[in-house]
C-alpha cells in the first residue's frame, strides 16, 4: 500500500502551518531551547535530547552543496518549446515532429569563470543550458552565447578554466595568467575577439544567443542523418552593454541580469528565442573548407543558411531557486532518439565530464530530483540503490542484465543514427596552431569594421591586457597582429609595447 500524500514541504497550503521536526512531529515554538538554567540567569546548558535544536544546528552547515567549478552564477526559469516549422525531412525526433508540438523545459543561463556570488555584468562567456522534458526522455542543450570556443583539445579544458580564475597564491584573478595561457594556445584567437568585442557583456540574458558550438547529428529511425549546428537566437535581438555601465553595475547591482530575467517574467514580458539549424550533408563534411568538428570554427551563414525550427518561451519563474535551478544538472550526453553526437572530441569529453560533475555535486541519483526527472517513463533497474533513491528502487525486479523474470521490450529505434567508421592506430595527439586558425578571426575583424566595432575591441583588449607584465603583453599583441597588422599596432601603441 502506498503511503498517504500529505504534500510535505509545499508552501501556501495553510495560512498558519504548524512548525514540525523533519520527521513530522509538531513543535510548539521553534524559537525555544531546552536547557538547564543557570542560577545566575541569562542562559544555561543545552540538552542533547532537544531534537529541534540538534536538527536545526545539524542541518544548517549541510545546506550548501558543492559549487559548480564553472557556471556557478546563474539565472533560470521554466518554459516551453514549440515546433513552428516542418523539419521531418531530416529528423523524426519526437520533440521536433509536428507543427505546434509543445515541450516543457527548464533553462539556466550563467557566467562561466566567477563564483556563485560574483557580478552578472563581468566580461565573460555566458553558458546557455536547456532541458526539454520530451516523451522519449530528456534532451539537454548545453550551449554558450558565443559561436566558438577557446580550445579544441579536451585535455586543455581544466587548464583553460584555471587560467581564467583566481591565482592559487593571491586568490585574485590575474590577467597575466589569462593571457599567458592564450599566448600559448592561439587556436582561441577567434573566441577572444568575440569575447572582447561588443558582445562580451550583454545588456540582459534575454538578449543573448544560445550557440551549440559543437557539430551534432540529427536523423531518422532508418539511420540516415545530417550534421547540424544549433542556434537559439533571441527574438528581441542581441543587445550589448557598454563597458562603463557594466563596471558600475558590477558594484551597485551585481545581480542585475538575474533580477532582470525574474522581473520580466513576473510582469508577463516573456523572453523568447527562435531555434535555427544549419544543415550539412555528410558528403559535404569531407571536402568542407574547415574541419566541421573543430569548435573554434563556425560555418558561415553564406555557406549554410539558418533554417527556422521552433520557438522557446520562458514563462515561469522558479518556485524555489535552490530546488529548481541550483540542483539542476545538464549534460551534452542527455539526448533523445533522433539526436546524436558527432566525432567532435570536445563534445565526446564533455559527455563524460558533465554528468560526472553532477554525480559529485548532487549525488549519484540526481536524475530523480523533480527538476531533472524525465516526464517520460524511466526503467533503469541496472542503476539503483545509492544515496537519495526515491523512485521505489524497482522493487524485486532483477538488477542484472538478461533475466527471464523481467523480459525487456525494444525501442522504436531498431537502428541508431549511423556511426562513423574508424580505421587507425592509437596515438597521442594535440592539435597544432596553423595560419588557418586566424582566418575566421580576420573575417570577424573585417565585419567589425563594417559595424564600427573595431575600436571597441581595441579598447576592451587594452583595458584587460594592459594590466599584464611587459612580456605577456608583448606576446599577446603579437598574437593579435597575426589577425591584422593594424590591430597589433593599435594595441602596441596603446600599451607602449615594441612588437
C-alpha positions as CSV (number, residue, x, y, z in Angstrom):
1,X,0.0,0.0,0.0
2,X,1.4,3.4,-1.0
3,X,1.9,5.9,1.8
4,X,-0.5,8.8,2.1
5,X,0.5,12.1,0.4
6,X,0.4,15.0,2.9
7,X,2.3,17.3,0.5
8,X,5.1,18.0,2.9
9,X,7.4,20.9,2.0
10,X,4.8,22.7,-0.2
11,X,4.3,26.3,0.9
12,X,1.0,28.1,0.8
13,X,-1.2,25.1,1.7
14,X,-2.1,26.7,5.1
15,X,-2.0,30.3,6.2
16,X,-0.8,29.2,9.7
17,X,1.2,26.0,9.3
18,X,2.4,24.3,12.4
19,X,6.2,24.0,12.7
20,X,7.4,20.4,12.9
21,X,10.6,18.4,13.1
22,X,11.8,16.9,9.8
23,X,10.0,13.6,10.7
24,X,6.7,15.5,11.2
25,X,6.4,15.8,15.0
26,X,4.8,19.2,15.8
27,X,6.9,21.8,17.6
28,X,5.1,24.3,19.8
29,X,7.7,27.1,19.5
30,X,10.7,26.6,17.1
31,X,12.5,29.5,18.8
32,X,12.9,27.8,22.2
33,X,15.7,25.6,23.5
34,X,15.5,23.0,26.2
35,X,18.1,23.9,28.9
36,X,19.2,23.7,32.4
37,X,19.0,27.3,33.5
38,X,22.0,28.8,35.3
39,X,21.3,30.0,38.9
40,X,22.8,33.3,37.8
41,X,20.3,33.7,34.9
42,X,21.0,34.6,31.3
43,X,21.2,31.1,29.8
44,X,22.3,27.6,30.8
45,X,23.2,24.2,29.5
46,X,21.5,22.9,26.3
47,X,20.2,19.3,26.3
48,X,21.2,16.6,23.8
49,X,17.7,15.5,24.0
50,X,16.4,18.7,22.4
51,X,15.8,17.2,18.9
52,X,14.6,20.5,17.5
53,X,17.9,22.3,18.4
54,X,20.0,19.4,17.2
55,X,18.2,19.2,13.8
56,X,18.3,22.9,13.3
57,X,22.1,23.2,14.0
58,X,23.0,20.0,12.1
59,X,21.1,20.9,9.0
60,X,22.5,24.4,8.7
61,X,26.1,23.5,7.8
62,X,24.8,21.0,5.3
63,X,22.5,23.4,3.4
64,X,25.1,24.1,0.8
65,X,26.1,21.7,-2.0
66,X,29.5,22.0,-3.7
67,X,29.5,25.0,-6.0
68,X,29.9,24.3,-9.7
69,X,33.5,24.6,-10.8
70,X,32.4,26.7,-13.7
71,X,29.0,28.3,-14.4
72,X,28.4,28.8,-10.7
73,X,26.4,32.1,-11.0
74,X,23.1,31.8,-13.0
75,X,19.6,32.9,-13.6
76,X,16.9,30.4,-14.6
77,X,13.3,29.8,-15.5
78,X,10.8,27.3,-16.7
79,X,9.2,27.5,-20.2
80,X,8.1,25.6,-23.3
81,X,9.5,24.9,-26.7
82,X,7.1,24.9,-29.7
83,X,7.7,23.5,-33.2
84,X,6.9,26.2,-35.8
85,X,8.4,24.6,-39.0
86,X,8.4,21.2,-40.5
87,X,11.8,19.5,-40.5
88,X,10.5,15.9,-40.9
89,X,12.8,15.6,-44.0
90,X,15.9,15.5,-41.7
91,X,14.8,14.1,-38.3
92,X,12.0,12.2,-36.6
93,X,13.0,13.2,-33.0
94,X,9.6,13.3,-31.2
95,X,10.0,16.8,-29.7
96,X,10.8,18.2,-33.2
97,X,7.9,16.4,-35.0
98,X,4.6,18.0,-35.7
99,X,3.7,21.6,-36.2
100,X,2.6,23.2,-32.9
101,X,4.1,20.4,-30.8
102,X,5.0,21.8,-27.4
103,X,7.5,20.5,-24.9
104,X,8.0,21.8,-21.3
105,X,11.6,22.9,-20.4
106,X,13.9,24.4,-17.9
107,X,16.6,27.0,-18.8
108,X,19.7,28.1,-16.9
109,X,21.9,31.0,-18.1
110,X,25.2,31.6,-16.4
111,X,28.5,33.3,-16.3
112,X,31.5,30.9,-16.5
113,X,34.5,32.0,-14.5
114,X,33.0,33.7,-11.5
115,X,31.9,32.2,-8.2
116,X,28.2,32.0,-7.1
117,X,28.4,35.5,-5.6
118,X,30.2,37.2,-8.4
119,X,28.8,40.0,-10.5
120,X,26.5,39.3,-13.5
121,X,27.9,42.1,-15.7
122,X,31.5,40.9,-16.0
123,X,33.1,40.3,-19.4
124,X,32.7,36.5,-19.7
125,X,31.2,33.9,-21.9
126,X,27.6,33.0,-20.9
127,X,26.5,29.4,-20.5
128,X,23.1,28.7,-22.0
129,X,21.6,25.4,-20.8
130,X,18.2,24.0,-21.7
131,X,16.5,20.8,-20.5
132,X,13.5,19.6,-22.6
133,X,11.2,17.1,-21.0
134,X,10.2,15.0,-24.0
135,X,8.1,11.9,-24.3
136,X,11.2,9.9,-25.1
137,X,13.4,11.2,-22.3
138,X,15.2,14.4,-21.5
139,X,17.0,16.4,-24.2
140,X,19.7,18.7,-22.9
141,X,21.3,21.5,-24.8
142,X,24.5,22.9,-23.0
143,X,25.4,25.9,-25.2
144,X,27.3,29.2,-25.0
145,X,26.4,32.7,-26.0
146,X,29.4,32.9,-28.4
147,X,29.6,30.8,-31.5
148,X,33.1,29.4,-31.0
149,X,35.3,28.3,-28.0
150,X,38.8,28.9,-26.8
151,X,40.2,25.3,-27.3
152,X,39.6,22.2,-29.3
153,X,41.6,19.7,-27.3
154,X,39.7,18.5,-24.2
155,X,42.8,17.9,-22.1
156,X,43.3,21.6,-22.1
157,X,39.9,22.3,-20.6
158,X,40.8,22.3,-16.9
159,X,43.9,24.4,-17.6
160,X,42.0,27.0,-19.6
161,X,39.4,27.4,-16.9
162,X,42.0,27.7,-14.1
163,X,43.8,30.4,-16.0
164,X,40.5,32.4,-16.1
165,X,40.0,32.0,-12.3
166,X,41.9,33.1,-9.2
167,X,45.7,33.0,-8.7
168,X,46.4,30.0,-6.4
169,X,48.6,32.2,-4.1
170,X,46.9,35.6,-4.1
171,X,43.4,34.3,-4.6
172,X,42.9,37.3,-7.0
173,X,42.0,37.0,-10.8
174,X,45.3,37.6,-12.7
175,X,45.3,38.8,-16.3
176,X,48.9,37.6,-16.6
177,X,47.7,34.0,-16.2
178,X,44.8,34.6,-18.5
179,X,46.9,35.9,-21.3
180,X,49.8,33.5,-20.7
181,X,47.5,30.6,-21.3
182,X,46.1,32.1,-24.5
183,X,49.5,33.2,-25.8
184,X,50.5,29.6,-25.8
185,X,47.1,28.3,-27.2
186,X,46.4,30.6,-30.0
187,X,43.7,28.5,-31.6
188,X,41.3,30.5,-29.4
189,X,42.0,33.8,-31.1
190,X,38.6,33.9,-32.8
191,X,36.8,33.4,-29.5
192,X,39.0,36.0,-27.8
193,X,37.9,38.6,-30.4
194,X,34.3,37.6,-29.8
195,X,34.7,37.9,-26.0
196,X,36.5,41.3,-26.1
197,X,34.2,42.6,-28.8
198,X,30.9,44.3,-28.3
199,X,29.1,41.1,-27.2
200,X,31.4,40.3,-24.3
201,X,28.8,41.9,-21.9
202,X,25.2,41.6,-22.8
203,X,22.5,44.1,-21.8
204,X,20.5,41.2,-20.4
205,X,20.3,37.4,-20.6
206,X,17.1,37.9,-22.6
207,X,19.3,39.4,-25.4
208,X,21.9,36.7,-25.9
209,X,22.3,33.8,-28.4
210,X,22.5,30.2,-27.5
211,X,25.0,28.6,-29.8
212,X,25.6,24.8,-29.8
213,X,29.3,25.3,-30.7
214,X,29.7,21.6,-31.4
215,X,28.6,19.8,-34.5
216,X,25.7,17.4,-33.8
217,X,23.8,14.8,-35.8
218,X,20.0,14.7,-36.3
219,X,18.5,11.8,-38.1
220,X,15.8,9.2,-38.5
221,X,14.9,5.7,-37.5
222,X,16.3,4.4,-40.8
223,X,19.8,5.5,-39.7
224,X,20.0,8.5,-42.1
225,X,21.4,11.7,-40.6
226,X,22.6,15.3,-41.3
227,X,25.2,17.3,-39.5
228,X,23.7,20.2,-37.5
229,X,24.7,23.4,-35.9
230,X,22.1,24.6,-33.3
231,X,21.4,28.3,-32.9
232,X,18.9,29.8,-30.4
233,X,18.5,33.5,-31.4
234,X,16.7,36.0,-29.1
235,X,13.6,37.4,-30.8
236,X,14.2,40.7,-29.1
237,X,17.6,40.8,-30.7
238,X,21.1,40.9,-29.3
239,X,22.0,43.9,-27.2
240,X,25.3,44.8,-25.7
241,X,26.1,46.7,-22.5
242,X,28.8,49.5,-22.6
243,X,31.9,48.7,-20.5
244,X,31.4,51.7,-18.2
245,X,27.8,50.7,-17.4
246,X,28.9,47.1,-16.8
247,X,31.6,48.1,-14.4
248,X,29.2,50.4,-12.5
249,X,26.5,47.7,-12.2
250,X,29.1,45.1,-11.0
251,X,29.4,47.2,-7.9
252,X,26.0,48.8,-7.4
253,X,23.8,45.9,-8.6
254,X,25.8,42.7,-9.0
255,X,22.6,40.6,-9.6
256,X,21.4,42.8,-12.4
257,X,20.9,40.1,-15.1
258,X,19.3,37.7,-12.6
259,X,16.9,40.4,-11.4
260,X,16.1,41.4,-15.0
261,X,15.1,37.9,-16.1
262,X,13.0,37.3,-13.0
263,X,11.1,40.6,-13.1
264,X,10.5,40.4,-16.8
265,X,8.8,37.0,-16.4
266,X,6.8,38.2,-13.4
267,X,5.3,41.1,-15.3
268,X,4.4,38.8,-18.3
269,X,7.1,40.1,-20.6
270,X,8.2,36.6,-21.6
271,X,11.6,36.3,-23.4
272,X,11.6,34.1,-26.5
273,X,14.2,32.6,-28.8
274,X,13.9,31.1,-32.2
275,X,15.7,27.8,-32.8
276,X,17.5,27.6,-36.1
277,X,19.5,24.7,-37.7
278,X,22.5,24.9,-40.0
279,X,22.3,21.7,-42.0
280,X,25.2,19.9,-43.7
281,X,25.0,16.7,-45.7
282,X,27.6,14.1,-44.5
283,X,29.1,14.0,-48.0
284,X,30.0,17.8,-47.7
285,X,31.8,17.3,-44.5
286,X,34.7,15.5,-46.2
287,X,35.5,18.4,-48.5
288,X,34.4,21.5,-46.5
289,X,37.0,24.2,-46.1
290,X,37.2,23.8,-42.3
291,X,37.1,20.8,-40.0
292,X,33.5,20.6,-39.0
293,X,34.3,19.0,-35.7
294,X,36.6,21.9,-34.6
295,X,34.6,24.1,-32.1
296,X,37.0,27.0,-32.7
297,X,35.4,27.4,-36.2
298,X,32.0,28.5,-37.4
299,X,30.1,27.5,-40.5
300,X,29.5,30.9,-42.3
301,X,25.8,31.5,-42.9
302,X,26.6,32.2,-46.6
303,X,27.6,28.5,-46.9
304,X,24.9,27.1,-44.6
305,X,21.9,29.4,-44.1
306,X,19.8,29.4,-40.9
307,X,16.7,27.2,-41.1
308,X,14.0,28.0,-38.6
309,X,12.7,25.2,-36.4
310,X,10.8,26.4,-33.4
311,X,10.3,28.9,-30.6
312,X,11.4,28.8,-27.0
313,X,9.4,30.8,-24.4
314,X,10.4,31.3,-20.8
315,X,7.2,31.9,-18.9
316,X,7.5,30.7,-15.3
317,X,10.0,31.7,-12.6
318,X,11.3,29.0,-10.2
319,X,9.2,28.3,-7.2
320,X,12.4,27.9,-5.2
321,X,15.7,28.8,-6.7
322,X,17.8,26.1,-4.9
323,X,15.3,23.3,-5.7
324,X,14.7,24.3,-9.3
325,X,17.9,25.9,-10.6
326,X,20.8,25.2,-8.2
327,X,20.1,21.5,-8.2
328,X,19.5,21.4,-12.0
329,X,22.0,19.3,-13.9
330,X,22.6,19.5,-17.7
331,X,24.8,17.3,-19.9
332,X,25.6,17.1,-23.6
333,X,25.2,13.3,-23.2
334,X,21.5,13.7,-22.5
335,X,20.0,13.1,-25.9
336,X,16.8,11.6,-27.2
337,X,16.3,9.3,-30.3
338,X,16.9,11.4,-33.4
339,X,19.7,13.4,-31.9
340,X,23.3,12.1,-31.6
341,X,26.9,13.3,-31.1
342,X,29.4,13.8,-33.8
343,X,33.1,13.0,-33.9
344,X,34.0,16.3,-32.1
345,X,36.4,15.2,-29.4
346,X,35.5,18.1,-27.2
347,X,31.9,17.0,-27.3
348,X,32.9,13.4,-26.5
349,X,34.8,14.6,-23.5
350,X,32.0,16.9,-22.2
351,X,29.6,13.9,-22.5
352,X,31.7,12.3,-19.7
353,X,32.6,15.4,-17.7
354,X,29.2,17.0,-17.1
355,X,27.3,14.0,-15.6
356,X,30.5,13.1,-13.6
357,X,30.4,16.7,-12.1
358,X,26.7,16.3,-11.3
359,X,27.3,13.0,-9.5
360,X,29.9,14.6,-7.4
361,X,27.9,17.8,-6.7
362,X,24.4,16.3,-6.3
363,X,24.9,12.6,-5.7
364,X,24.6,9.5,-8.0
365,X,20.8,9.8,-8.2
366,X,20.4,13.4,-9.2
367,X,18.2,12.4,-12.1
368,X,15.5,11.6,-9.6
369,X,15.2,15.2,-8.4
370,X,11.9,16.8,-9.6
371,X,13.8,19.4,-11.7
372,X,15.9,16.7,-13.5
373,X,13.4,13.8,-13.6
374,X,12.0,12.9,-17.0
375,X,8.3,13.2,-17.6
376,X,8.5,10.0,-19.7
377,X,8.6,6.6,-18.0
378,X,12.0,5.6,-16.8
379,X,13.0,1.9,-16.3
380,X,16.7,1.7,-15.4
381,X,16.9,-1.2,-12.9
382,X,20.6,-1.6,-13.6
383,X,21.2,1.8,-12.0
384,X,19.7,1.6,-8.5
385,X,20.5,1.9,-4.8
386,X,22.8,4.7,-3.6
387,X,22.0,7.8,-1.6
388,X,18.9,9.8,-2.5
389,X,17.0,6.9,-4.1
390,X,13.3,8.0,-4.1
391,X,11.8,6.1,-7.1
392,X,10.8,2.9,-5.5
393,X,14.2,1.3,-6.4
394,X,12.4,-1.1,-8.8
395,X,11.2,-3.4,-6.0
396,X,12.2,-7.0,-6.7
397,X,13.0,-6.6,-10.4
398,X,16.3,-8.2,-11.5
399,X,19.3,-5.9,-11.1
400,X,21.3,-7.7,-13.7
401,X,21.1,-7.9,-17.5
402,X,19.5,-10.9,-19.2
403,X,16.7,-12.3,-17.0
404,X,13.7,-14.4,-17.8
405,X,11.9,-12.9,-14.8
406,X,11.5,-9.5,-16.4
407,X,11.9,-9.6,-20.2
408,X,12.7,-6.3,-21.8
409,X,10.9,-4.6,-24.7
410,X,12.5,-2.7,-27.6
411,X,12.9,1.0,-28.5
412,X,11.3,2.2,-31.7
413,X,14.8,2.9,-32.9
414,X,15.9,-0.5,-34.2
415,X,18.8,1.2,-35.9
416,X,20.5,4.2,-34.3
417,X,21.8,7.2,-36.2
418,X,24.7,6.0,-38.3
419,X,28.1,5.9,-36.6
420,X,31.4,6.9,-38.1
421,X,33.7,4.2,-39.5
422,X,37.0,4.3,-37.7
423,X,40.3,3.0,-39.1
424,X,43.6,4.0,-37.5
425,X,46.1,3.5,-34.7
426,X,46.1,4.8,-31.2
427,X,48.4,7.8,-30.9
428,X,49.0,10.7,-28.6
429,X,47.7,13.9,-30.3
430,X,47.3,17.6,-29.7
431,X,46.2,20.0,-32.5
432,X,48.8,22.4,-33.8
433,X,48.0,26.1,-34.3
434,X,48.0,26.9,-38.0
435,X,47.6,30.1,-40.1
436,X,44.1,28.9,-40.9
437,X,43.2,29.4,-37.2
438,X,43.4,33.1,-37.8
439,X,41.3,33.3,-40.9
440,X,37.9,33.4,-39.2
441,X,39.3,36.0,-36.8
442,X,40.2,38.1,-39.8
443,X,36.7,37.7,-41.2
444,X,35.3,38.9,-37.8
445,X,37.8,41.9,-37.8
446,X,36.5,43.0,-41.2
447,X,32.9,42.6,-40.0
448,X,33.7,44.7,-37.0
449,X,34.9,47.4,-39.4
450,X,31.6,47.4,-41.2
451,X,29.7,47.7,-37.9
452,X,32.1,50.3,-36.5
453,X,33.1,48.0,-33.6
454,X,36.9,47.8,-34.1
455,X,37.7,50.5,-31.6
456,X,35.5,48.7,-29.0
457,X,37.6,45.6,-29.4
458,X,40.9,47.6,-29.1
459,X,39.7,49.5,-26.0
460,X,38.5,46.3,-24.3
461,X,41.7,44.4,-25.0
462,X,43.8,47.4,-23.9
463,X,41.9,47.6,-20.6
464,X,42.3,44.0,-19.7
465,X,45.7,43.2,-21.3
466,X,47.2,46.5,-20.1
467,X,47.4,45.1,-16.5
468,X,49.9,42.4,-17.6
469,X,53.6,42.4,-17.3
470,X,55.5,43.6,-20.3
471,X,56.5,40.2,-21.9
472,X,53.0,38.8,-21.6
473,X,51.5,41.9,-23.2
474,X,54.1,41.8,-26.0
475,X,53.3,38.1,-26.8
476,X,49.6,38.7,-26.7
477,X,49.8,41.7,-29.0
478,X,51.9,39.7,-31.4
479,X,49.1,37.1,-31.5
480,X,46.5,39.7,-32.5
481,X,49.0,41.2,-35.0
482,X,48.7,37.8,-36.8
483,X,45.0,38.6,-37.3
484,X,45.7,42.1,-38.7
485,X,48.8,44.2,-38.5
486,X,46.9,47.4,-37.8
487,X,45.1,45.7,-34.9
488,X,48.5,44.7,-33.4
489,X,49.9,48.2,-34.0
490,X,47.0,49.9,-32.3
491,X,47.3,47.6,-29.2
492,X,51.1,48.2,-29.1
493,X,50.7,51.9,-29.2
494,X,48.0,51.9,-26.5
495,X,50.3,49.8,-24.2
496,X,53.6,51.3,-25.2
497,X,55.0,47.9,-26.4
498,X,57.5,47.2,-29.1
499,X,56.4,44.3,-31.3
